[in-house]
Amino acid sequence: MKNEGRHTDFSKSKVNRMFRLGYDLAFNRRIKRWNDIFSLWYVAAHHGHVRSQYYLGTCYDNGYGVKKSIIEAFNWYLKATKQGHMESQYNIGFFYRVGEVVKQDYKKAVHWLTLAAKQGDTEAQRDLGVCFIYGNGVKVDYKKATYWYKKAASKNDSKALYNLGLCYKLGDGVGKSNRWARYYFDKARSLGHKNAKMQLKDLDRT
């Protein structure tokens, strides 16, 4: 492992170039040289490059170019959140929601999911809707749940579309409407949601 203290003379432009080179090697090349990618992001991350911090977290999360370490992944995601990085905010919320690395804490999960959702993260918007449906870390509020589901559904998230269909089917947070339930279930089905077809059949029987 490289010594952080050695990397003291890198300009911002050089750090940016290191990140971009790592990104190119990771996403634009057929053969992935993960040891090289990890090294580039490692140096850039230690110089405060926020996207490098996030991607370094994903390397530790998946064992790309380094021994897998969920704790290190969490720590690097957390560093990136301090610079407002959206995907890292979602990941930290996920850790608190499932109780991985940290003690399960729905209130903290909602805090991080909300930050990511307000920046437009689709998964955070959908998961925040789930929190409001079940009262995980917040008071049950079906209207807020449907608000966030609609945000994610507008970007064709199949799970959000399905959940929104359920809201219209049951009248949770919106006026009960089989027509709108069918609309959202059908969109979810077209995007591959496995249970949407069953819901459409159930509506046909009513």
Protein Blocks (a to p, Z undefined) as FASTA:
>chain_A
ZZfklmmmbcfklmmmmmmmmmmmmmmcfbdcfklmmmmmmmmmmnopaklmmmmmmmmm
nopoiacdfklmmmmmmmmmmnopaklmmmmmmmmmnopoiacdfklmmmmmmmmmmnop
aklmmmmmmmmmnopoiacdfklmmmmmmmmmmnopaklmmmmmmmmmnopoiacdfklm
mmmmmmmmmnopaklmmmmmmmmmZZ
